[in-house]
Amino acid sequence: MSVFFMSENMSIMYFPARILTCALLAATALPVMAHAADITGAGSSFAAPIYGAWGADSGRAADVKLNYQTVGSSAGQNQILAGTVDFGASDVPMETQKLENAHLFQFPTVMGGIVPVINLPGIGTNQLQLDGPTLAAIYRGEIGQWNDPKIAALNPGLKLPDTDIATVHRADGSGTTAVFTGYLARVSPEWREGQGAGASIAWPGGIGARGNDGVAASVRNTEGAIGYVEYAFAANAHMTTVKLKNHSGAFVAPGMDSFSRAAEAADWRDASHFAVDLLDTNGAGAWPIVSPTYVLVPVPTAKATHGAAVRKFFGYALSNGDAAAYRLDYVPVPANVKADILHQWDSAK
């Protein structure tokens, strides 16, 4: 008995049945060769859009499929420490001692800006100007109306309503919150001594919402509201952003140019475990609330579950993912830093 197939040039090819049977058995014995590797990650909502885009690309180009759970930075760190995911994602770098105790390698993937968003009828995008101390006073409840003299002094000629201010903050443990409160603590002694900085703090008041999308929804649905979200969420939802006074004293609008200027002013060389500080950098035109988002992976890779596939996924993303990053309003990591990341990952013990 023989079995025949049509070849690509439409000629008929005959195979003895026993040869075909052996070939089929050999194929089923090699499932890794036939199917894409599946990896799981969890954490940052800030980074979810870019990991989704890279996941779609890598499934086709790198034969690695990603299942990513948007659970917040704190949960992302906890899950990689517990070993329930292949990588954790966090907008807050993990402490050095924790990294070393858990044998984790940490690196940034992209950078982006955290932006205040408002719902104030009659005020358009980037018409309102704020500085750090005033933003902190708003969230402390010391400034309760939009026509307060302190806000008016920053906005000469802008007609401000007497609408009450409703502050919106993250209710879940959040790297976005850690970055935002880190900035407030940097520019406001009152905030630093009173509320401090962290992924989850005791807010003086206001509305709590889960995730960047929850904060965005609360702001959209509350007249007079102000919240803070990752820039991509604000841009995609066409939300009203504001200008902020930066370290050099200029009022700047959020966007790729001002985020890139902050990254250019950063000290990457001396950043331990790639934990670079991008808050309130002293760069001309720099947006003052910029942060990398980080990935945490077990090392050495060879001993980690799906470690080789995770290395392949991020190797592909760091080498080929800049276009997707720009499209989604993230700033890619500088090329020399990417090369250093991949080198250190491969040599990590």
BALOBA-1460 file (C-alpha; in Angstrom, 3 decimals):
// residues 349
<rec num="1" residu="m" x="0.000" y="0.000" z="0.000"/>
<rec num="2" residu="s" x="1.200" y="3.518" z="-0.804"/>
<rec num="3" residu="v" x="-0.092" y="7.000" z="0.065"/>
<rec num="4" residu="f" x="0.337" y="9.990" z="-2.223"/>
<rec num="5" residu="f" x="0.506" y="13.766" z="-1.634"/>
<rec num="6" residu="m" x="0.557" y="16.736" z="-3.950"/>
<rec num="7" residu="s" x="3.900" y="18.526" z="-3.796"/>
<rec num="8" residu="e" x="4.272" y="22.334" z="-4.062"/>
<rec num="9" residu="n" x="4.777" y="22.031" z="-7.842"/>
<rec num="10" residu="m" x="1.616" y="19.883" z="-8.016"/>
<rec num="11" residu="s" x="3.497" y="16.715" z="-8.983"/>
<rec num="12" residu="i" x="2.367" y="13.527" z="-7.281"/>
<rec num="13" residu="m" x="4.672" y="12.060" z="-4.627"/>
<rec num="14" residu="y" x="4.249" y="8.443" z="-3.462"/>
<rec num="15" residu="f" x="5.242" y="7.182" z="-0.007"/>
<rec num="16" residu="p" x="5.061" y="3.609" z="1.297"/>
<rec num="17" residu="a" x="2.628" y="3.473" z="4.229"/>
<rec num="18" residu="r" x="5.281" y="2.224" z="6.686"/>
<rec num="19" residu="i" x="7.509" y="5.231" z="5.924"/>
<rec num="20" residu="l" x="4.590" y="7.619" z="6.391"/>
<rec num="21" residu="t" x="3.727" y="5.966" z="9.711"/>
<rec num="22" residu="c" x="7.288" y="6.350" z="10.992"/>
<rec num="23" residu="a" x="7.353" y="9.979" z="9.948"/>
<rec num="24" residu="l" x="4.101" y="10.729" z="11.768"/>
<rec num="25" residu="l" x="5.331" y="9.000" z="14.936"/>
<rec num="26" residu="a" x="8.554" y="11.016" z="14.836"/>
<rec num="27" residu="a" x="6.608" y="14.250" z="14.455"/>
<rec num="28" residu="t" x="4.418" y="13.519" z="17.485"/>
<rec num="29" residu="a" x="7.507" y="12.772" z="19.554"/>
<rec num="30" residu="l" x="8.735" y="16.348" z="19.099"/>
<rec num="31" residu="p" x="5.986" y="18.623" z="20.510"/>
<rec num="32" residu="v" x="8.407" y="21.408" z="21.438"/>
<rec num="33" residu="m" x="9.407" y="21.740" z="17.815"/>
<rec num="34" residu="a" x="5.800" y="21.905" z="16.653"/>
<rec num="35" residu="h" x="4.254" y="24.331" z="19.138"/>
<rec num="36" residu="a" x="5.123" y="27.777" z="20.434"/>
<rec num="37" residu="a" x="6.349" y="28.051" z="24.018"/>
<rec num="38" residu="d" x="3.845" y="29.543" z="26.480"/>
<rec num="39" residu="i" x="5.036" y="31.931" z="29.195"/>
<rec num="40" residu="t" x="3.129" y="33.787" z="31.902"/>
<rec num="41" residu="g" x="3.742" y="37.215" z="33.382"/>
<rec num="42" residu="a" x="1.848" y="39.403" z="35.834"/>
<rec num="43" residu="g" x="1.974" y="42.875" z="37.295"/>
<rec num="44" residu="s" x="2.093" y="46.436" z="36.032"/>
<rec num="45" residu="s" x="-0.991" y="47.908" z="34.359"/>
<rec num="46" residu="f" x="1.297" y="50.711" z="33.131"/>
<rec num="47" residu="a" x="3.156" y="48.166" z="30.970"/>
<rec num="48" residu="a" x="0.163" y="46.056" z="29.902"/>
<rec num="49" residu="p" x="-0.338" y="47.690" z="26.464"/>
<rec num="50" residu="i" x="3.263" y="47.213" z="25.353"/>
<rec num="51" residu="y" x="3.483" y="43.634" z="26.631"/>
<rec num="52" residu="g" x="0.258" y="42.882" z="24.787"/>
<rec num="53" residu="a" x="1.730" y="44.261" z="21.564"/>
<rec num="54" residu="w" x="5.032" y="42.447" z="22.026"/>
<rec num="55" residu="g" x="3.163" y="39.249" z="22.872"/>
<rec num="56" residu="a" x="1.216" y="39.412" z="19.622"/>
<rec num="57" residu="d" x="4.410" y="39.995" z="17.634"/>
<rec num="58" residu="s" x="6.505" y="37.346" z="19.395"/>
<rec num="59" residu="g" x="3.911" y="34.633" z="18.863"/>
<rec num="60" residu="r" x="4.439" y="35.030" z="15.131"/>
<rec num="61" residu="a" x="8.109" y="35.957" z="14.933"/>
<rec num="62" residu="a" x="9.749" y="34.302" z="17.953"/>
<rec num="63" residu="d" x="7.414" y="31.334" z="18.499"/>
<rec num="64" residu="v" x="6.734" y="32.410" z="22.113"/>
<rec num="65" residu="k" x="3.188" y="33.017" z="23.331"/>
<rec num="66" residu="l" x="2.559" y="35.332" z="26.295"/>
<rec num="67" residu="n" x="-0.243" y="35.215" z="28.845"/>
<rec num="68" residu="y" x="-0.022" y="38.473" z="30.815"/>
<rec num="69" residu="q" x="-2.189" y="39.283" z="33.847"/>
<rec num="70" residu="t" x="-2.731" y="42.961" z="34.692"/>
<rec num="71" residu="v" x="-2.812" y="42.782" z="38.489"/>
<rec num="72" residu="g" x="-0.687" y="45.778" z="39.559"/>
<rec num="73" residu="s" x="2.972" y="46.148" z="40.426"/>
<rec num="74" residu="s" x="2.739" y="44.946" z="44.021"/>
<rec num="75" residu="a" x="1.022" y="41.733" z="42.950"/>
<rec num="76" residu="g" x="3.545" y="41.321" z="40.142"/>
<rec num="77" residu="q" x="6.427" y="41.381" z="42.624"/>
<rec num="78" residu="n" x="4.592" y="39.026" z="44.986"/>
<rec num="79" residu="q" x="3.811" y="36.514" z="42.234"/>
<rec num="80" residu="i" x="7.387" y="36.258" z="40.977"/>
<rec num="81" residu="l" x="8.597" y="35.865" z="44.574"/>
<rec num="82" residu="a" x="6.040" y="33.076" z="45.027"/>
<rec num="83" residu="g" x="7.100" y="31.454" z="41.753"/>
<rec num="84" residu="t" x="3.586" y="31.410" z="40.276"/>
<rec num="85" residu="v" x="4.577" y="33.254" z="37.065"/>
<rec num="86" residu="d" x="7.554" y="33.182" z="34.721"/>
<rec num="87" residu="f" x="8.195" y="36.913" z="35.147"/>
<rec num="88" residu="g" x="6.903" y="39.717" z="37.300"/>
<rec num="89" residu="a" x="6.336" y="43.270" z="36.084"/>
<rec num="90" residu="s" x="6.625" y="46.316" z="38.327"/>
<rec num="91" residu="d" x="6.880" y="50.060" z="37.902"/>
<rec num="92" residu="v" x="8.804" y="50.170" z="41.178"/>
<rec num="93" residu="p" x="12.257" y="48.565" z="41.279"/>
<rec num="94" residu="m" x="12.674" y="45.858" z="43.884"/>
<rec num="95" residu="e" x="15.103" y="46.423" z="46.745"/>
<rec num="96" residu="t" x="18.600" y="45.034" z="46.171"/>
<rec num="97" residu="q" x="18.471" y="42.654" z="49.141"/>
<rec num="98" residu="k" x="15.176" y="41.148" z="47.960"/>
<rec num="99" residu="l" x="16.561" y="40.668" z="44.464"/>
<rec num="100" residu="e" x="19.635" y="38.896" z="45.773"/>
<rec num="101" residu="n" x="17.749" y="36.732" z="48.293"/>
<rec num="102" residu="a" x="15.264" y="35.597" z="45.642"/>
<rec num="103" residu="h" x="17.901" y="35.224" z="42.869"/>
<rec num="104" residu="l" x="16.084" y="37.616" z="40.561"/>
<rec num="105" residu="f" x="17.382" y="39.672" z="37.662"/>
<rec num="106" residu="q" x="15.724" y="43.080" z="37.158"/>
<rec num="107" residu="f" x="15.753" y="45.251" z="34.057"/>
<rec num="108" residu="p" x="13.714" y="48.066" z="32.469"/>
<rec num="109" residu="t" x="11.746" y="47.437" z="29.294"/>
<rec num="110" residu="v" x="10.312" y="50.853" z="28.347"/>
<rec num="111" residu="m" x="9.774" y="54.252" z="29.946"/>
<rec num="112" residu="g" x="6.717" y="56.433" z="30.128"/>
<rec num="113" residu="g" x="5.157" y="59.408" z="31.832"/>
<rec num="114" residu="i" x="2.573" y="59.628" z="34.591"/>
<rec num="115" residu="v" x="0.230" y="62.531" z="33.902"/>
<rec num="116" residu="p" x="-2.450" y="64.399" z="35.864"/>
<rec num="117" residu="v" x="-5.815" y="64.344" z="34.071"/>
<rec num="118" residu="i" x="-8.778" y="66.582" z="34.823"/>
<rec num="119" residu="n" x="-12.484" y="66.889" z="34.118"/>
<rec num="120" residu="l" x="-13.105" y="70.611" z="34.076"/>
<rec num="121" residu="p" x="-15.632" y="71.899" z="31.534"/>
<rec num="122" residu="g" x="-14.286" y="74.849" z="29.578"/>
<rec num="123" residu="i" x="-10.621" y="73.900" z="30.165"/>
<rec num="124" residu="g" x="-8.885" y="72.180" z="27.263"/>
<rec num="125" residu="t" x="-5.888" y="69.878" z="27.091"/>
<rec num="126" residu="n" x="-2.716" y="71.474" z="28.483"/>
<rec num="127" residu="q" x="-4.417" y="74.824" z="29.121"/>
<rec num="128" residu="l" x="-4.183" y="74.420" z="32.895"/>
<rec num="129" residu="q" x="-0.736" y="74.828" z="34.478"/>
<rec num="130" residu="l" x="0.282" y="73.339" z="37.823"/>
<rec num="131" residu="d" x="3.488" y="72.936" z="39.776"/>
<rec num="132" residu="g" x="4.472" y="70.142" z="42.126"/>
<rec num="133" residu="p" x="3.755" y="71.864" z="45.464"/>
<rec num="134" residu="t" x="0.307" y="72.965" z="44.258"/>
<rec num="135" residu="l" x="-0.495" y="69.456" z="42.990"/>
<rec num="136" residu="a" x="0.515" y="68.056" z="46.384"/>
<rec num="137" residu="a" x="-1.642" y="70.643" z="48.174"/>
<rec num="138" residu="i" x="-4.614" y="69.630" z="46.028"/>
<rec num="139" residu="y" x="-4.186" y="65.975" z="46.977"/>
<rec num="140" residu="r" x="-3.665" y="66.904" z="50.638"/>
<rec num="141" residu="g" x="-7.044" y="68.658" z="50.586"/>
<rec num="142" residu="e" x="-5.541" y="72.076" z="51.308"/>
<rec num="143" residu="i" x="-6.811" y="73.426" z="47.981"/>
<rec num="144" residu="g" x="-10.458" y="72.565" z="47.483"/>
<rec num="145" residu="q" x="-11.690" y="74.655" z="44.550"/>
<rec num="146" residu="w" x="-10.370" y="75.162" z="41.060"/>
<rec num="147" residu="n" x="-10.398" y="78.967" z="41.316"/>
<rec num="148" residu="d" x="-8.197" y="78.943" z="44.426"/>
<rec num="149" residu="p" x="-5.690" y="81.862" z="44.377"/>
<rec num="150" residu="k" x="-2.714" y="79.459" z="44.297"/>
<rec num="151" residu="i" x="-3.987" y="77.819" z="41.109"/>
<rec num="152" residu="a" x="-4.999" y="81.193" z="39.632"/>
<rec num="153" residu="a" x="-1.477" y="82.561" z="40.208"/>
<rec num="154" residu="l" x="-0.095" y="79.809" z="37.960"/>
<rec num="155" residu="n" x="-2.680" y="80.508" z="35.259"/>
<rec num="156" residu="p" x="-2.890" y="84.235" z="34.502"/>
<rec num="157" residu="g" x="-5.648" y="84.964" z="31.997"/>
<rec num="158" residu="l" x="-7.295" y="81.547" z="32.311"/>
<rec num="159" residu="k" x="-10.907" y="81.669" z="33.548"/>
<rec num="160" residu="l" x="-11.164" y="79.107" z="36.348"/>
<rec num="161" residu="p" x="-14.545" y="77.899" z="37.658"/>
<rec num="162" residu="d" x="-15.434" y="77.766" z="41.352"/>
<rec num="163" residu="t" x="-16.006" y="74.011" z="41.006"/>
<rec num="164" residu="d" x="-15.040" y="71.787" z="43.929"/>
<rec num="165" residu="i" x="-11.992" y="69.591" z="43.330"/>
<rec num="166" residu="a" x="-12.473" y="65.820" z="43.573"/>
<rec num="167" residu="t" x="-9.179" y="63.926" z="43.790"/>
<rec num="168" residu="v" x="-8.971" y="60.402" z="42.379"/>
<rec num="169" residu="h" x="-6.259" y="57.921" z="43.358"/>
<rec num="170" residu="r" x="-5.432" y="54.255" z="42.895"/>
<rec num="171" residu="a" x="-7.088" y="51.952" z="45.420"/>
<rec num="172" residu="d" x="-4.821" y="48.990" z="44.602"/>
<rec num="173" residu="g" x="-1.108" y="48.569" z="45.235"/>
<rec num="174" residu="s" x="0.308" y="50.356" z="42.236"/>
<rec num="175" residu="g" x="3.631" y="51.264" z="40.721"/>
<rec num="176" residu="t" x="1.900" y="54.228" z="39.114"/>
<rec num="177" residu="t" x="1.033" y="55.439" z="42.615"/>
<rec num="178" residu="a" x="4.591" y="54.852" z="43.799"/>
<rec num="179" residu="v" x="5.943" y="57.001" z="40.968"/>
<rec num="180" residu="f" x="3.321" y="59.730" z="41.426"/>
<rec num="181" residu="t" x="3.701" y="59.937" z="45.224"/>
<rec num="182" residu="g" x="7.482" y="59.722" z="44.826"/>
<rec num="183" residu="y" x="7.301" y="62.865" z="42.730"/>
<rec num="184" residu="l" x="5.042" y="64.636" z="45.248"/>
<rec num="185" residu="a" x="7.443" y="63.712" z="48.058"/>
<rec num="186" residu="r" x="10.361" y="65.010" z="45.972"/>
<rec num="187" residu="v" x="8.814" y="68.468" z="45.416"/>
<rec num="188" residu="s" x="6.732" y="68.959" z="48.597"/>
<rec num="189" residu="p" x="8.212" y="68.700" z="52.103"/>
<rec num="190" residu="e" x="4.681" y="68.644" z="53.528"/>
<rec num="191" residu="w" x="3.779" y="65.626" z="51.429"/>
<rec num="192" residu="r" x="7.070" y="63.894" z="52.184"/>
<rec num="193" residu="e" x="6.617" y="64.279" z="55.943"/>
<rec num="194" residu="g" x="2.866" y="63.648" z="55.951"/>
<rec num="195" residu="q" x="1.909" y="61.060" z="53.346"/>
<rec num="196" residu="g" x="5.238" y="59.830" z="51.995"/>
<rec num="197" residu="a" x="5.691" y="57.697" z="48.907"/>
<rec num="198" residu="g" x="4.798" y="54.133" z="48.086"/>
<rec num="199" residu="a" x="2.709" y="51.749" z="46.020"/>
<rec num="200" residu="s" x="-0.071" y="52.036" z="48.592"/>
<rec num="201" residu="i" x="-0.382" y="54.945" z="51.033"/>
<rec num="202" residu="a" x="-2.957" y="56.414" z="53.429"/>
<rec num="203" residu="w" x="-4.606" y="59.040" z="51.253"/>
<rec num="204" residu="p" x="-5.968" y="62.159" z="52.971"/>
<rec num="205" residu="g" x="-9.264" y="61.696" z="51.098"/>
<rec num="206" residu="g" x="-10.720" y="61.457" z="47.627"/>
<rec num="207" residu="i" x="-12.030" y="58.688" z="45.393"/>
<rec num="208" residu="g" x="-10.224" y="55.339" z="45.111"/>
<rec num="209" residu="a" x="-10.282" y="53.338" z="41.869"/>
<rec num="210" residu="r" x="-8.536" y="50.189" z="40.690"/>
<rec num="211" residu="g" x="-6.091" y="50.339" z="37.797"/>
<rec num="212" residu="n" x="-5.246" y="53.091" z="35.352"/>
<rec num="213" residu="d" x="-8.525" y="52.410" z="33.568"/>
<rec num="214" residu="g" x="-10.481" y="52.728" z="36.835"/>
<rec num="215" residu="v" x="-8.907" y="56.100" z="37.629"/>
<rec num="216" residu="a" x="-9.571" y="57.290" z="34.082"/>
<rec num="217" residu="a" x="-13.231" y="56.234" z="34.314"/>
<rec num="218" residu="s" x="-13.702" y="57.968" z="37.671"/>
<rec num="219" residu="v" x="-12.230" y="61.217" z="36.338"/>
<rec num="220" residu="r" x="-14.386" y="61.093" z="33.204"/>
<rec num="221" residu="n" x="-17.515" y="60.540" z="35.304"/>
<rec num="222" residu="t" x="-16.840" y="63.209" z="37.970"/>
<rec num="223" residu="e" x="-16.990" y="66.900" z="37.130"/>
<rec num="224" residu="g" x="-14.180" y="68.769" z="38.861"/>
<rec num="225" residu="a" x="-12.065" y="65.614" z="39.209"/>
<rec num="226" residu="i" x="-8.300" y="65.264" z="38.962"/>
<rec num="227" residu="g" x="-6.464" y="61.954" z="38.775"/>
<rec num="228" residu="y" x="-3.162" y="60.486" z="37.606"/>
<rec num="229" residu="v" x="-2.705" y="57.829" z="34.924"/>
<rec num="230" residu="e" x="-0.103" y="56.477" z="32.563"/>
<rec num="231" residu="y" x="0.113" y="58.695" z="29.496"/>
<rec num="232" residu="a" x="-1.021" y="56.027" z="27.019"/>
<rec num="233" residu="f" x="-4.318" y="55.666" z="28.885"/>
<rec num="234" residu="a" x="-4.831" y="59.433" z="28.814"/>
<rec num="235" residu="a" x="-3.941" y="59.718" z="25.128"/>
<rec num="236" residu="n" x="-6.046" y="56.770" z="23.998"/>
<rec num="237" residu="a" x="-9.060" y="57.995" z="25.998"/>
<rec num="238" residu="h" x="-8.597" y="61.602" z="24.782"/>
<rec num="239" residu="m" x="-8.477" y="62.859" z="28.371"/>
<rec num="240" residu="t" x="-7.612" y="66.415" z="29.367"/>
<rec num="241" residu="t" x="-4.012" y="66.649" z="30.557"/>
<rec num="242" residu="v" x="-2.236" y="69.600" z="32.196"/>
<rec num="243" residu="k" x="1.173" y="71.251" z="31.958"/>
<rec num="244" residu="l" x="3.576" y="70.858" z="34.885"/>
<rec num="245" residu="k" x="6.456" y="73.074" z="35.941"/>
<rec num="246" residu="n" x="9.660" y="71.068" z="35.676"/>
<rec num="247" residu="h" x="12.961" y="71.235" z="37.531"/>
<rec num="248" residu="s" x="14.270" y="74.039" z="35.322"/>
<rec num="249" residu="g" x="11.158" y="76.142" z="35.972"/>
<rec num="250" residu="a" x="9.448" y="75.735" z="32.592"/>
<rec num="251" residu="f" x="5.844" y="74.622" z="32.136"/>
<rec num="252" residu="v" x="5.934" y="71.574" z="29.848"/>
<rec num="253" residu="a" x="3.255" y="69.435" z="28.244"/>
<rec num="254" residu="p" x="3.339" y="65.643" z="28.508"/>
<rec num="255" residu="g" x="4.380" y="63.759" z="25.395"/>
<rec num="256" residu="m" x="7.083" y="61.698" z="23.753"/>
<rec num="257" residu="d" x="9.468" y="64.629" z="23.402"/>
<rec num="258" residu="s" x="9.317" y="65.689" z="27.067"/>
<rec num="259" residu="f" x="9.543" y="62.049" z="28.241"/>
<rec num="260" residu="s" x="12.587" y="61.429" z="26.037"/>
<rec num="261" residu="r" x="14.278" y="64.544" z="27.392"/>
<rec num="262" residu="a" x="13.880" y="63.202" z="30.918"/>
<rec num="263" residu="a" x="15.407" y="59.874" z="29.883"/>
<rec num="264" residu="e" x="18.334" y="61.624" z="28.223"/>
<rec num="265" residu="a" x="19.110" y="63.490" z="31.457"/>
<rec num="266" residu="a" x="19.169" y="60.305" z="33.580"/>
<rec num="267" residu="d" x="22.266" y="58.686" z="35.104"/>
<rec num="268" residu="w" x="22.082" y="55.149" z="33.684"/>
<rec num="269" residu="r" x="25.713" y="54.322" z="34.380"/>
<rec num="270" residu="d" x="25.427" y="54.463" z="38.172"/>
<rec num="271" residu="a" x="21.927" y="52.949" z="38.469"/>
<rec num="272" residu="s" x="22.075" y="49.813" z="40.623"/>
<rec num="273" residu="h" x="20.125" y="46.915" z="39.040"/>
<rec num="274" residu="f" x="19.065" y="49.390" z="36.314"/>
<rec num="275" residu="a" x="16.905" y="51.287" z="38.841"/>
<rec num="276" residu="v" x="17.407" y="54.689" z="37.221"/>
<rec num="277" residu="d" x="15.833" y="57.821" z="38.744"/>
<rec num="278" residu="l" x="13.807" y="59.805" z="36.196"/>
<rec num="279" residu="l" x="11.804" y="61.979" z="38.613"/>
<rec num="280" residu="d" x="12.183" y="65.750" z="38.260"/>
<rec num="281" residu="t" x="15.339" y="65.445" z="36.171"/>
<rec num="282" residu="n" x="17.268" y="68.607" z="35.399"/>
<rec num="283" residu="g" x="16.860" y="68.467" z="31.637"/>
<rec num="284" residu="a" x="15.574" y="71.257" z="29.412"/>
<rec num="285" residu="g" x="11.991" y="70.481" z="28.380"/>
<rec num="286" residu="a" x="11.862" y="67.328" z="30.538"/>
<rec num="287" residu="w" x="8.527" y="66.079" z="31.907"/>
<rec num="288" residu="p" x="8.968" y="65.727" z="35.696"/>
<rec num="289" residu="i" x="7.082" y="62.433" z="36.303"/>
<rec num="290" residu="v" x="8.771" y="59.778" z="34.174"/>
<rec num="291" residu="s" x="9.642" y="56.233" z="35.148"/>
<rec num="292" residu="p" x="10.854" y="52.998" z="33.632"/>
<rec num="293" residu="t" x="8.779" y="49.874" z="34.081"/>
<rec num="294" residu="y" x="10.703" y="46.773" z="35.129"/>
<rec num="295" residu="v" x="10.679" y="43.027" z="34.624"/>
<rec num="296" residu="l" x="11.830" y="40.530" z="37.259"/>
<rec num="297" residu="v" x="13.010" y="37.074" z="36.180"/>
<rec num="298" residu="p" x="14.645" y="34.155" z="38.029"/>
<rec num="299" residu="v" x="18.318" y="33.479" z="37.398"/>
<rec num="300" residu="p" x="20.119" y="31.542" z="36.201"/>
<rec num="301" residu="t" x="17.735" y="31.320" z="33.256"/>
<rec num="302" residu="a" x="18.610" y="27.698" z="32.509"/>
<rec num="303" residu="k" x="17.181" y="26.580" z="35.867"/>
<rec num="304" residu="a" x="14.022" y="28.686" z="35.729"/>
<rec num="305" residu="t" x="10.726" y="27.234" z="34.498"/>
<rec num="306" residu="h" x="10.348" y="28.392" z="30.893"/>
<rec num="307" residu="g" x="13.432" y="30.544" z="31.482"/>
<rec num="308" residu="a" x="14.815" y="30.098" z="27.984"/>
<rec num="309" residu="a" x="11.478" y="31.116" z="26.461"/>
<rec num="310" residu="v" x="11.305" y="34.229" z="28.672"/>
<rec num="311" residu="r" x="14.837" y="35.181" z="27.598"/>
<rec num="312" residu="k" x="13.878" y="34.611" z="23.963"/>
<rec num="313" residu="f" x="10.720" y="36.725" z="24.336"/>
<rec num="314" residu="f" x="12.429" y="39.750" z="25.870"/>
<rec num="315" residu="g" x="15.467" y="39.356" z="23.656"/>
<rec num="316" residu="y" x="13.150" y="39.647" z="20.683"/>
<rec num="317" residu="a" x="11.178" y="42.532" z="22.254"/>
<rec num="318" residu="l" x="14.227" y="44.602" z="23.180"/>
<rec num="319" residu="s" x="15.730" y="44.083" z="19.734"/>
<rec num="320" residu="n" x="12.581" y="44.547" z="17.649"/>
<rec num="321" residu="g" x="9.992" y="46.285" z="19.811"/>
<rec num="322" residu="d" x="10.781" y="50.005" z="19.464"/>
<rec num="323" residu="a" x="8.169" y="50.650" z="16.769"/>
<rec num="324" residu="a" x="5.416" y="49.201" z="18.968"/>
<rec num="325" residu="a" x="6.689" y="51.222" z="21.926"/>
<rec num="326" residu="y" x="6.531" y="54.500" z="20.006"/>
<rec num="327" residu="r" x="3.104" y="53.629" z="18.628"/>
<rec num="328" residu="l" x="1.811" y="53.165" z="22.187"/>
<rec num="329" residu="d" x="3.471" y="56.341" z="23.551"/>
<rec num="330" residu="y" x="6.337" y="54.692" z="25.427"/>
<rec num="331" residu="v" x="9.989" y="55.702" z="25.243"/>
<rec num="332" residu="p" x="12.310" y="52.776" z="24.375"/>
<rec num="333" residu="v" x="15.307" y="52.031" z="26.568"/>
<rec num="334" residu="p" x="18.547" y="53.407" z="25.047"/>
<rec num="335" residu="a" x="20.337" y="50.947" z="22.765"/>
<rec num="336" residu="n" x="23.475" y="50.734" z="24.923"/>
<rec num="337" residu="v" x="21.346" y="49.940" z="27.997"/>
<rec num="338" residu="k" x="19.524" y="47.172" z="26.097"/>
<rec num="339" residu="a" x="22.842" y="45.600" z="25.127"/>
<rec num="340" residu="d" x="23.977" y="45.753" z="28.748"/>
<rec num="341" residu="i" x="20.716" y="44.156" z="29.926"/>
<rec num="342" residu="l" x="21.056" y="41.175" z="27.618"/>
<rec num="343" residu="h" x="24.735" y="40.734" z="28.459"/>
<rec num="344" residu="q" x="24.150" y="40.844" z="32.219"/>
<rec num="345" residu="w" x="21.133" y="38.522" z="31.965"/>
<rec num="346" residu="d" x="23.146" y="35.886" z="30.131"/>
<rec num="347" residu="s" x="25.953" y="36.072" z="32.698"/>
<rec num="348" residu="a" x="23.770" y="36.342" z="35.830"/>
<rec num="349" residu="k" x="24.313" y="33.661" z="38.440"/>
